[in-house]
Amino acid sequence: MKARFVVLGGVLVAIVAASVFAPWLSLVDPNAIDLSATFQSPGWHHWFGTDQMGRDVFTRTLYGGRISLSIAFCAVLLAGFFGAIAGLLSAYLGGAFDATLMRVVDAQYALPPVFLAMLIVGICGPSVTNIVIVVTLANWGRFARIIRAEALSLRERDFILIARLAGAKPLYVVWRHLLPNVRNTFAVLLTLDIGLVIFMEAALSFVGLGVQPPDPSWGGMIADGRNYLDTAWWLSALPGLVLITTVLCSNRIGESLQRGEGAAR
């Protein structure tokens, strides 16, 4: 329902806004160590408690969101751009270009995206730039395949044939005629992929191949707290709750867009 779409969108916007404005929401240094305040449970002074080094978990969750969401948005936009262009050109040009591109996508699908990302980061080394590049490479094929399938149904439409007969160049036809007609599918894919990429970044950070300490990230914070679940459950549980909420909201919004619930009536 449209009300659910609005609620989910509001929650997601609130999480993104809190991460963006982290320096104004919390004046505490996310990496400040206070050994006299270790393992304090959630309360008025520390909403998410403190960790084994006395660092404020709420502040680190906010700053971790800045890093995790920045990586996710950059990687999704890059994967979407290159994947959409590749899919449109593949559908429009056909022939050897289409066959070759689809074989590359099929080969990529032979490995799970998270495993492929771990393999490449393990070889190239962990850094924010490498994570963005790796996640982009792991996800562009999804855009290419789905956009290609939609563009194939548009390729034989009258307005495309008229443009071709008028001598329009392939890039012009793709940009002017095909791209505007797949924008709804593209928007849905972008929204759905944000949750997937956030999870991928968290998985990389969890195993030590993502954002490196002392910089916080949601996956790294969950990993740091897994040894203290019996005595300090909040170290992993609260950042994990924010991560799960963000991924679920993103996925549900994408599903709502796919069903047209978010469209104005």
Backbone as CSV, one residue per row, in Angstrom:
resi,resn,N_x,N_y,N_z,CA_x,CA_y,CA_z,C_x,C_y,C_z
1,MET,0.849,-1.178,0.000,0.000,0.000,0.000,0.894,1.240,0.000
2,LYS,0.293,2.359,-0.469,1.072,3.582,-0.578,1.528,4.076,0.788
3,ALA,0.719,3.898,1.829,1.104,4.326,3.173,2.362,3.586,3.632
4,ARG,2.428,2.294,3.337,3.610,1.515,3.716,4.840,2.027,2.978
5,PHE,4.659,2.374,1.701,5.758,2.922,0.906,6.296,4.202,1.553
6,VAL,5.384,5.059,1.999,5.786,6.328,2.626,6.532,6.069,3.936
7,VAL,6.023,5.119,4.746,6.665,4.803,6.024,8.072,4.248,5.801
8,LEU,8.196,3.297,4.878,9.502,2.712,4.589,10.466,3.760,4.048
9,GLY,9.952,4.604,3.155,10.787,5.676,2.627,11.234,6.630,3.716
10,GLY,10.327,6.945,4.654,10.680,7.834,5.756,11.759,7.245,6.640
11,VAL,11.656,5.940,6.942,12.675,5.278,7.774,14.027,5.297,7.071
12,LEU,14.034,4.982,5.774,15.291,4.956,5.022,15.906,6.349,4.937
13,VAL,15.077,7.347,4.674,15.580,8.725,4.610,16.140,9.148,5.966
14,ALA,15.479,8.744,7.057,15.953,9.095,8.393,17.330,8.484,8.663
15,ILE,17.532,7.230,8.262,18.826,6.574,8.475,19.911,7.248,7.649
16,VAL,19.588,7.547,6.388,20.561,8.218,5.513,20.896,9.607,6.054
17,ALA,19.852,10.355,6.456,20.067,11.711,6.975,20.901,11.681,8.254
18,ALA,20.621,10.715,9.149,21.388,10.609,10.391,22.858,10.326,10.095
19,SER,23.126,9.515,9.081,24.512,9.218,8.715,25.193,10.431,8.100
20,VAL,24.477,11.130,7.230,25.056,12.302,6.564,25.389,13.396,7.584
21,PHE,24.471,13.608,8.524,24.654,14.686,9.502,25.246,14.187,10.820
22,ALA,25.998,13.092,10.762,26.604,12.511,11.964,27.433,13.515,12.769
23,PRO,28.250,14.367,12.129,29.050,15.310,12.933,28.211,16.298,13.735
24,TRP,26.994,16.555,13.287,26.119,17.486,14.002,25.230,16.776,15.025
25,LEU,24.957,15.494,14.803,24.129,14.728,15.736,24.927,14.229,16.929
26,SER,26.208,14.044,16.740,27.068,13.589,17.837,28.403,14.316,17.749
27,LEU,28.759,14.994,18.814,30.007,15.751,18.838,31.184,14.912,19.332
28,VAL,30.924,13.630,19.592,31.969,12.734,20.092,32.789,12.205,18.926
29,ASP,34.081,12.118,19.110,34.962,11.513,18.108,34.676,10.002,18.069
30,PRO,34.326,9.450,16.890,33.984,8.021,16.827,35.144,7.102,17.180
31,ASN,36.364,7.607,17.095,37.538,6.780,17.408,38.173,7.125,18.748
32,ALA,37.495,8.007,19.531,38.044,8.410,20.825,37.987,7.248,21.814
33,ILE,39.126,6.920,22.390,39.230,5.801,23.325,39.146,6.320,24.761
34,ASP,38.297,5.656,25.566,38.154,6.012,26.982,38.089,4.704,27.776
35,LEU,39.246,4.244,28.248,39.317,2.950,28.918,38.591,2.938,30.262
36,SER,38.219,4.097,30.761,37.454,4.147,32.012,35.952,3.958,31.766
37,ALA,35.536,3.876,30.491,34.100,3.766,30.175,33.817,2.577,29.265
38,THR,34.581,1.493,29.462,34.396,0.333,28.592,33.136,-0.449,28.965
39,PHE,32.507,-1.020,27.948,31.359,-1.922,28.102,30.219,-1.313,28.924
40,GLN,29.949,-0.057,28.734,28.780,0.535,29.376,27.540,0.193,28.557
41,SER,26.496,-0.263,29.224,25.274,-0.660,28.534,24.532,0.568,28.004
42,PRO,23.632,0.384,27.044,22.886,1.516,26.485,22.150,2.294,27.565
43,GLY,22.250,3.614,27.496,21.607,4.476,28.487,21.515,5.893,27.969
44,TRP,21.243,6.811,28.879,21.015,8.194,28.491,22.269,8.846,27.910
45,HIS,23.433,8.552,28.493,24.671,9.186,28.035,25.249,8.484,26.800
46,HIS,25.020,7.194,26.694,25.493,6.428,25.533,24.310,5.593,25.028
47,TRP,23.619,6.095,24.035,22.372,5.463,23.581,22.574,4.016,23.140
48,PHE,23.706,3.738,22.490,23.996,2.372,22.038,25.092,1.715,22.890
49,GLY,25.391,2.319,24.040,26.428,1.780,24.905,27.825,2.124,24.407
50,THR,28.829,1.515,25.040,30.225,1.699,24.632,30.854,0.334,24.362
51,ASP,31.965,0.346,23.620,32.599,-0.922,23.258,33.776,-1.233,24.175
52,GLN,34.596,-2.197,23.784,35.695,-2.664,24.623,36.793,-1.625,24.801
53,MET,36.762,-0.554,24.017,37.730,0.531,24.152,37.088,1.809,24.679
54,GLY,35.841,1.713,25.109,35.150,2.877,25.635,34.624,3.824,24.573
55,ARG,34.630,3.407,23.309,34.131,4.262,22.232,32.613,4.214,22.183
56,ASP,31.992,5.331,21.853,30.537,5.435,21.814,30.000,4.697,20.590
57,VAL,29.196,3.659,20.821,28.723,2.808,19.734,27.728,3.559,18.846
58,PHE,26.907,4.427,19.427,25.950,5.192,18.622,26.685,6.090,17.631
59,THR,27.706,6.784,18.100,28.482,7.654,17.217,29.161,6.846,16.127
60,ARG,29.721,5.703,16.487,30.389,4.864,15.490,29.391,4.293,14.493
61,THR,28.171,4.034,14.948,27.146,3.552,14.025,26.777,4.630,13.009
62,LEU,26.682,5.886,13.479,26.387,6.995,12.569,27.495,7.156,11.538
63,TYR,28.729,7.196,12.007,29.858,7.374,11.090,30.056,6.135,10.211
64,GLY,29.769,4.957,10.764,29.826,3.745,9.952,28.812,3.777,8.831
65,GLY,27.639,4.359,9.125,26.629,4.519,8.082,27.089,5.426,6.967
66,ARG,27.822,6.481,7.317,28.356,7.383,6.280,29.237,6.605,5.307
67,ILE,30.101,5.765,5.849,31.022,5.015,4.994,30.276,3.939,4.213
68,SER,29.456,3.143,4.906,28.755,2.034,4.253,27.800,2.535,3.176
69,LEU,27.039,3.580,3.485,26.071,4.102,2.519,26.770,4.804,1.362
70,SER,27.873,5.491,1.631,28.619,6.140,0.545,29.135,5.100,-0.441
71,ILE,29.700,4.024,0.090,30.178,2.945,-0.771,29.018,2.349,-1.569
72,ALA,27.888,2.116,-0.895,26.742,1.504,-1.557,26.204,2.384,-2.679
73,PHE,25.997,3.669,-2.407,25.430,4.553,-3.417,26.379,4.719,-4.605
74,CYS,27.668,4.895,-4.335,28.633,5.041,-5.425,28.689,3.783,-6.290
75,ALA,28.771,2.628,-5.625,28.881,1.373,-6.367,27.614,1.079,-7.165
76,VAL,26.442,1.346,-6.586,25.189,1.084,-7.286,25.038,2.004,-8.496
77,LEU,25.370,3.271,-8.333,25.257,4.214,-9.458,26.210,3.838,-10.584
78,LEU,27.441,3.466,-10.237,28.400,3.071,-11.267,27.971,1.777,-11.960
79,ALA,27.561,0.789,-11.158,27.109,-0.480,-11.742,25.871,-0.267,-12.606
80,GLY,24.955,0.571,-12.124,23.748,0.853,-12.895,24.049,1.557,-14.193
81,PHE,24.944,2.547,-14.157,25.274,3.301,-15.374,25.915,2.395,-16.428
82,PHE,26.990,1.715,-16.042,27.698,0.883,-17.010,26.855,-0.320,-17.439
83,GLY,26.130,-0.914,-16.481,25.286,-2.056,-16.829,24.145,-1.684,-17.752
84,ALA,23.513,-0.527,-17.493,22.396,-0.095,-18.344,22.869,0.217,-19.755
85,ILE,23.971,0.951,-19.878,24.507,1.275,-21.208,24.886,0.000,-21.953
86,ALA,25.551,-0.934,-21.244,25.938,-2.194,-21.883,24.713,-2.986,-22.322
87,GLY,23.685,-3.053,-21.474,22.472,-3.790,-21.825,21.731,-3.177,-22.995
88,LEU,21.646,-1.852,-23.035,20.957,-1.177,-24.138,21.702,-1.371,-25.453
89,LEU,23.021,-1.202,-25.423,23.806,-1.407,-26.640,23.748,-2.856,-27.107
90,SER,23.759,-3.769,-26.142,23.674,-5.188,-26.486,22.364,-5.507,-27.191
91,ALA,21.260,-4.976,-26.667,19.949,-5.232,-27.279,19.831,-4.562,-28.633
92,TYR,20.365,-3.357,-28.770,20.189,-2.604,-30.013,21.103,-3.117,-31.121
93,LEU,22.377,-3.399,-30.786,23.332,-3.822,-31.813,23.187,-5.294,-32.169
94,GLY,22.893,-6.122,-31.153,22.736,-7.554,-31.396,24.015,-8.188,-31.921
95,GLY,23.871,-9.307,-32.619,24.995,-9.954,-33.276,26.095,-10.399,-32.333
96,ALA,27.343,-10.247,-32.794,28.504,-10.721,-32.036,28.672,-9.945,-30.729
97,PHE,28.371,-8.642,-30.753,28.508,-7.845,-29.527,27.574,-8.362,-28.447
98,ASP,26.333,-8.632,-28.822,25.343,-9.130,-27.866,25.744,-10.499,-27.330
99,ALA,26.157,-11.389,-28.220,26.530,-12.744,-27.813,27.735,-12.721,-26.871
100,THR,28.741,-11.912,-27.201,29.941,-11.840,-26.370,29.633,-11.267,-24.991
101,LEU,28.863,-10.185,-24.968,28.542,-9.547,-23.690,27.749,-10.481,-22.785
102,MET,26.790,-11.196,-23.351,25.983,-12.101,-22.535,26.790,-13.288,-22.023
103,ARG,27.789,-13.728,-22.796,28.657,-14.802,-22.299,29.512,-14.317,-21.135
104,VAL,29.954,-13.051,-21.195,30.704,-12.472,-20.083,29.827,-12.410,-18.835
105,VAL,28.576,-11.978,-19.008,27.641,-11.908,-17.880,27.375,-13.301,-17.321
106,ASP,27.198,-14.292,-18.197,26.960,-15.670,-17.740,28.149,-16.191,-16.938
107,ALA,29.359,-15.885,-17.418,30.554,-16.334,-16.698,30.624,-15.684,-15.319
108,GLN,30.244,-14.417,-15.245,30.265,-13.724,-13.955,29.249,-14.317,-13.004
109,TYR,28.088,-14.719,-13.534,27.044,-15.298,-12.690,27.421,-16.682,-12.165
110,ALA,28.493,-17.266,-12.696,28.918,-18.584,-12.206,29.431,-18.489,-10.774
111,LEU,29.874,-17.280,-10.369,30.342,-17.070,-8.997,29.373,-16.142,-8.278
112,PRO,29.022,-16.450,-7.021,28.171,-15.538,-6.249,28.842,-14.173,-6.125
113,PRO,28.074,-13.068,-6.187,28.676,-11.731,-6.134,29.548,-11.488,-4.903
114,VAL,29.092,-11.953,-3.735,29.872,-11.725,-2.510,31.204,-12.475,-2.584
115,PHE,31.180,-13.711,-3.069,32.419,-14.486,-3.183,33.357,-13.850,-4.196
116,LEU,32.811,-13.386,-5.324,33.627,-12.719,-6.337,34.272,-11.462,-5.767
117,ALA,33.495,-10.685,-5.001,34.032,-9.466,-4.386,35.143,-9.804,-3.400
118,MET,34.939,-10.837,-2.588,35.976,-11.239,-1.626,37.249,-11.678,-2.342
119,LEU,37.076,-12.390,-3.451,38.234,-12.883,-4.194,39.056,-11.725,-4.745
120,ILE,38.389,-10.752,-5.352,39.105,-9.637,-5.973,39.728,-8.737,-4.916
121,VAL,38.982,-8.433,-3.831,39.538,-7.580,-2.774,40.708,-8.272,-2.100
122,GLY,40.619,-9.595,-1.941,41.723,-10.334,-1.342,42.993,-10.232,-2.172
123,ILE,42.834,-10.098,-3.495,43.989,-9.977,-4.382,44.495,-8.534,-4.440
124,CYS,43.565,-7.590,-4.577,43.936,-6.176,-4.773,44.218,-5.445,-3.469
125,GLY,43.695,-5.972,-2.359,43.886,-5.308,-1.075,42.674,-4.480,-0.688
126,PRO,42.392,-4.405,0.620,41.206,-3.670,1.080,41.427,-2.168,1.118
127,SER,40.497,-1.436,0.517,40.442,0.024,0.601,39.063,0.433,0.116
128,VAL,38.650,1.645,0.462,37.316,2.096,0.062,37.203,2.132,-1.454
129,THR,38.246,2.635,-2.131,38.218,2.706,-3.594,38.119,1.319,-4.205
130,ASN,38.913,0.382,-3.700,38.872,-0.982,-4.230,37.517,-1.637,-3.990
131,ILE,36.904,-1.358,-2.835,35.595,-1.936,-2.548,34.555,-1.430,-3.535
132,VAL,34.577,-0.120,-3.816,33.622,0.448,-4.781,33.815,-0.193,-6.155
133,ILE,35.068,-0.311,-6.586,35.351,-0.888,-7.905,34.913,-2.346,-7.958
134,VAL,35.242,-3.086,-6.913,34.928,-4.521,-6.884,33.425,-4.751,-6.858
135,VAL,32.712,-4.010,-6.028,31.258,-4.182,-5.943,30.592,-3.771,-7.252
136,THR,31.130,-2.745,-7.908,30.615,-2.350,-9.227,30.786,-3.485,-10.230
137,LEU,31.981,-4.066,-10.265,32.249,-5.170,-11.190,31.376,-6.384,-10.897
138,ALA,31.054,-6.587,-9.628,30.262,-7.756,-9.248,28.777,-7.596,-9.556
139,ASN,28.320,-6.346,-9.798,26.879,-6.130,-9.928,26.430,-5.540,-11.270
140,TRP,27.349,-5.097,-12.119,26.928,-4.475,-13.372,26.173,-5.461,-14.272
141,GLY,26.540,-6.743,-14.203,25.907,-7.737,-15.073,24.420,-7.891,-14.831
142,ARG,23.991,-7.712,-13.587,22.568,-7.793,-13.244,21.788,-6.701,-13.979
143,PHE,22.333,-5.495,-13.983,21.688,-4.402,-14.717,21.689,-4.691,-16.221
144,ALA,22.831,-5.142,-16.728,22.952,-5.378,-18.164,21.934,-6.410,-18.640
145,ARG,21.781,-7.501,-17.914,20.878,-8.570,-18.339,19.417,-8.117,-18.330
146,ILE,18.999,-7.471,-17.253,17.592,-7.089,-17.121,17.235,-5.939,-18.067
147,ILE,18.113,-4.938,-18.178,17.858,-3.825,-19.094,17.859,-4.320,-20.533
148,ARG,18.746,-5.245,-20.856,18.778,-5.815,-22.212,17.459,-6.493,-22.541
149,ALA,16.926,-7.278,-21.601,15.676,-7.995,-21.843,14.532,-7.020,-22.141
150,GLU,14.500,-5.900,-21.413,13.442,-4.924,-21.657,13.663,-4.189,-22.972
151,ALA,14.923,-3.887,-23.271,15.220,-3.155,-24.503,14.940,-3.997,-25.742
152,LEU,15.081,-5.309,-25.643,14.789,-6.178,-26.778,13.335,-6.046,-27.219
153,SER,12.442,-5.874,-26.248,11.024,-5.723,-26.597,10.731,-4.352,-27.209
154,LEU,11.627,-3.386,-26.965,11.433,-2.043,-27.513,12.091,-1.873,-28.878
155,ARG,13.063,-2.729,-29.175,13.882,-2.526,-30.374,13.075,-2.549,-31.661
156,GLU,11.995,-3.339,-31.683,11.202,-3.471,-32.907,9.992,-2.544,-32.925
157,ARG,9.898,-1.646,-31.953,8.781,-0.705,-31.960,8.928,0.284,-33.119
158,ASP,7.793,0.869,-33.519,7.791,1.754,-34.686,8.705,2.955,-34.503
159,PHE,8.704,3.552,-33.307,9.502,4.763,-33.132,11.003,4.480,-33.220
160,ILE,11.424,3.249,-32.866,12.826,2.876,-33.016,13.144,2.648,-34.491
161,LEU,12.254,1.982,-35.193,12.476,1.722,-36.617,12.526,3.021,-37.416
162,ILE,11.666,3.960,-37.067,11.664,5.255,-37.760,12.974,5.987,-37.525
163,ALA,13.457,5.936,-36.291,14.725,6.598,-35.982,15.880,5.966,-36.756
164,ARG,15.861,4.656,-36.885,16.921,3.973,-37.625,16.855,4.311,-39.110
165,LEU,15.626,4.342,-39.658,15.466,4.685,-41.071,15.878,6.122,-41.351
166,ALA,15.738,6.989,-40.338,16.133,8.390,-40.501,17.642,8.576,-40.414
167,GLY,18.367,7.499,-40.136,19.825,7.559,-40.100,20.405,7.900,-38.750
168,ALA,19.620,7.785,-37.691,20.132,8.095,-36.350,21.224,7.100,-35.969
169,LYS,22.261,7.586,-35.317,23.358,6.737,-34.895,22.933,5.900,-33.679
170,PRO,23.553,4.723,-33.498,23.153,3.836,-32.398,23.160,4.502,-31.030
171,LEU,24.209,5.271,-30.727,24.269,5.916,-29.409,23.132,6.917,-29.218
172,TYR,22.754,7.605,-30.301,21.645,8.561,-30.213,20.339,7.822,-29.951
173,VAL,20.117,6.719,-30.658,18.890,5.945,-30.462,18.822,5.402,-29.042
174,VAL,19.954,4.894,-28.549,19.986,4.356,-27.189,19.685,5.453,-26.169
175,TRP,20.335,6.604,-26.325,20.187,7.685,-25.341,18.833,8.371,-25.445
176,ARG,18.370,8.612,-26.668,17.170,9.426,-26.864,15.884,8.622,-26.809
177,HIS,15.934,7.343,-27.212,14.691,6.582,-27.341,14.597,5.370,-26.418
178,LEU,15.699,4.612,-26.275,15.624,3.409,-25.446,15.716,3.726,-23.961
179,LEU,16.689,4.550,-23.586,16.918,4.824,-22.170,15.691,5.408,-21.460
180,PRO,15.006,6.400,-22.033,13.817,6.935,-21.331,12.725,5.900,-21.114
181,ASN,12.681,4.870,-21.946,11.619,3.872,-21.838,11.964,2.725,-20.896
182,VAL,13.177,2.714,-20.365,13.533,1.684,-19.378,13.836,2.319,-18.025
183,ARG,13.536,3.613,-17.869,13.926,4.306,-16.641,13.210,3.747,-15.410
184,ASN,11.945,3.288,-15.556,11.237,2.735,-14.396,11.902,1.449,-13.907
185,THR,12.232,0.579,-14.850,12.948,-0.648,-14.483,14.297,-0.326,-13.879
186,PHE,14.971,0.663,-14.429,16.277,1.083,-13.922,16.168,1.585,-12.484
187,ALA,15.136,2.370,-12.197,14.938,2.896,-10.841,14.682,1.773,-9.850
188,VAL,13.892,0.784,-10.246,13.608,-0.355,-9.376,14.891,-1.124,-9.083
189,LEU,15.704,-1.361,-10.125,16.953,-2.095,-9.940,17.914,-1.345,-9.016
190,LEU,17.977,-0.026,-9.180,18.842,0.768,-8.305,18.432,0.604,-6.846
191,THR,17.137,0.692,-6.584,16.653,0.599,-5.203,16.906,-0.781,-4.614
192,LEU,16.630,-1.815,-5.398,16.846,-3.175,-4.911,18.330,-3.461,-4.693
193,ASP,19.180,-2.897,-5.545,20.607,-3.191,-5.444,21.277,-2.486,-4.277
194,ILE,20.699,-1.388,-3.792,21.294,-0.685,-2.657,21.391,-1.619,-1.455
195,GLY,20.295,-2.342,-1.179,20.316,-3.291,-0.064,21.340,-4.384,-0.261
196,LEU,21.429,-4.910,-1.488,22.399,-5.970,-1.774,23.830,-5.475,-1.584
197,VAL,24.114,-4.270,-2.065,25.477,-3.736,-1.977,25.842,-3.405,-0.533
198,ILE,24.892,-2.886,0.237,25.153,-2.634,1.663,25.520,-3.946,2.352
199,PHE,24.792,-5.004,2.032,25.096,-6.313,2.613,26.475,-6.800,2.173
200,MET,26.812,-6.598,0.897,28.122,-7.034,0.402,29.245,-6.292,1.111
201,GLU,29.089,-4.976,1.259,30.120,-4.200,1.956,30.253,-4.658,3.402
202,ALA,29.115,-4.928,4.057,29.148,-5.393,5.441,29.837,-6.756,5.534
203,ALA,29.574,-7.626,4.563,30.208,-8.948,4.563,31.721,-8.824,4.387
204,LEU,32.155,-7.934,3.498,33.593,-7.735,3.299,34.247,-7.179,4.564
205,SER,33.591,-6.204,5.186,34.148,-5.628,6.419,34.138,-6.642,7.554
206,PHE,33.129,-7.506,7.578,33.021,-8.506,8.645,34.212,-9.464,8.627
207,VAL,34.675,-9.823,7.438,35.797,-10.775,7.339,37.139,-10.061,7.227
208,GLY,37.141,-8.730,7.384,38.393,-7.988,7.392,38.889,-7.541,6.035
209,LEU,38.035,-7.638,4.996,38.436,-7.242,3.649,37.785,-5.933,3.213
210,GLY,37.076,-5.287,4.130,36.387,-4.046,3.792,37.071,-2.846,4.395
211,VAL,36.279,-1.969,5.000,36.805,-0.769,5.649,37.721,-1.196,6.794
212,GLN,38.896,-0.614,6.840,39.897,-1.035,7.820,39.833,-0.197,9.103
213,PRO,40.076,-0.835,10.263,40.115,-0.110,11.541,41.189,0.981,11.496
214,PRO,40.994,2.074,12.243,39.920,2.290,13.230,38.634,2.863,12.651
215,ASP,38.600,3.119,11.327,37.371,3.664,10.731,36.214,2.693,10.937
216,PRO,35.049,3.187,11.365,33.926,2.292,11.630,33.143,1.955,10.366
217,SER,32.601,0.775,10.326,31.623,0.372,9.313,30.695,-0.628,9.984
218,TRP,29.488,-0.756,9.458,28.516,-1.622,10.118,29.001,-3.064,10.200
219,GLY,29.549,-3.579,9.113,30.037,-4.952,9.132,31.199,-5.135,10.080
220,GLY,32.121,-4.160,10.111,33.253,-4.247,11.017,32.835,-4.172,12.470
221,MET,31.828,-3.351,12.782,31.351,-3.244,14.169,30.688,-4.546,14.618
222,ILE,29.939,-5.158,13.714,29.320,-6.450,14.056,30.400,-7.493,14.327
223,ALA,31.449,-7.479,13.502,32.547,-8.434,13.693,33.277,-8.179,15.007
224,ASP,33.507,-6.903,15.353,34.220,-6.573,16.590,33.455,-7.034,17.835
225,GLY,32.133,-7.038,17.758,31.335,-7.373,18.930,30.945,-8.834,19.058
226,ARG,31.322,-9.653,18.072,30.842,-11.041,18.103,31.455,-11.859,19.241
227,ASN,32.610,-11.424,19.744,33.239,-12.148,20.857,32.681,-11.743,22.214
228,TYR,31.784,-10.750,22.220,31.250,-10.243,23.492,29.728,-10.350,23.555
229,LEU,29.158,-11.244,22.764,27.694,-11.337,22.695,27.072,-11.706,24.039
230,ASP,27.776,-12.492,24.837,27.224,-12.911,26.130,27.212,-11.781,27.156
231,THR,28.180,-10.893,27.061,28.310,-9.849,28.090,27.986,-8.446,27.583
232,ALA,28.149,-8.221,26.288,27.899,-6.888,25.715,27.195,-7.063,24.363
233,TRP,25.961,-7.518,24.417,25.200,-7.844,23.209,25.017,-6.651,22.286
234,TRP,25.024,-5.438,22.855,24.720,-4.250,22.064,25.811,-3.923,21.035
235,LEU,27.014,-4.429,21.236,28.106,-4.118,20.317,27.806,-4.594,18.900
236,SER,27.209,-5.766,18.776,26.851,-6.299,17.462,25.373,-6.100,17.143
237,ALA,24.525,-6.224,18.167,23.077,-6.240,17.921,22.554,-4.910,17.397
238,LEU,22.984,-3.797,17.967,22.408,-2.509,17.583,22.895,-2.036,16.212
239,PRO,24.200,-2.087,15.905,24.605,-1.798,14.524,23.980,-2.778,13.526
240,GLY,23.863,-4.058,13.943,23.226,-5.046,13.069,21.771,-4.723,12.814
241,LEU,21.065,-4.215,13.835,19.668,-3.834,13.670,19.532,-2.688,12.667
242,VAL,20.435,-1.712,12.754,20.407,-0.598,11.794,20.688,-1.114,10.378
243,LEU,21.658,-2.006,10.260,21.983,-2.598,8.955,20.786,-3.345,8.373
244,ILE,20.161,-4.197,9.184,19.023,-4.984,8.703,17.863,-4.075,8.317
245,THR,17.598,-3.054,9.125,16.508,-2.127,8.831,16.744,-1.413,7.503
246,THR,17.978,-0.978,7.276,18.300,-0.282,6.028,18.112,-1.191,4.824
247,VAL,18.610,-2.415,4.915,18.500,-3.354,3.799,17.041,-3.722,3.534
248,LEU,16.280,-4.008,4.593,14.879,-4.389,4.421,14.060,-3.234,3.835
249,CYS,14.287,-2.019,4.329,13.545,-0.861,3.799,13.862,-0.658,2.325
250,SER,15.130,-0.756,1.965,15.520,-0.596,0.574,14.868,-1.651,-0.318
251,ASN,14.903,-2.901,0.135,14.308,-3.982,-0.658,12.801,-3.830,-0.789
252,ARG,12.141,-3.486,0.300,10.683,-3.332,0.263,10.256,-2.147,-0.595
253,ILE,11.046,-1.065,-0.559,10.743,0.079,-1.423,10.897,-0.321,-2.883
254,GLY,11.951,-1.067,-3.195,12.130,-1.548,-4.562,10.983,-2.431,-5.020
255,GLU,10.531,-3.323,-4.140,9.396,-4.184,-4.483,8.118,-3.365,-4.672
256,SER,7.942,-2.331,-3.844,6.767,-1.471,-3.985,6.796,-0.708,-5.305
257,LEU,7.976,-0.207,-5.689,8.104,0.470,-6.976,7.825,-0.475,-8.128
258,GLN,8.262,-1.716,-7.958,8.048,-2.713,-9.007,6.560,-2.989,-9.206
259,ARG,5.805,-2.964,-8.096,4.357,-3.186,-8.196,3.600,-1.900,-8.478
260,GLY,4.295,-0.774,-8.485,3.653,0.491,-8.781,2.974,1.139,-7.600
261,GLU,3.291,0.664,-6.368,2.631,1.219,-5.187,3.093,2.647,-4.906
262,GLY,4.317,2.959,-5.288,4.817,4.286,-5.011,4.418,5.312,-6.045
263,ALA,3.762,4.885,-7.108,3.373,5.815,-8.165,2.142,6.579,-7.773
264,ALA,2.073,7.776,-8.247,0.886,8.591,-7.946,-0.303,8.086,-8.730
265,ARG,-1.454,8.148,-8.104,-2.664,7.659,-8.756,-3.648,8.809,-8.881
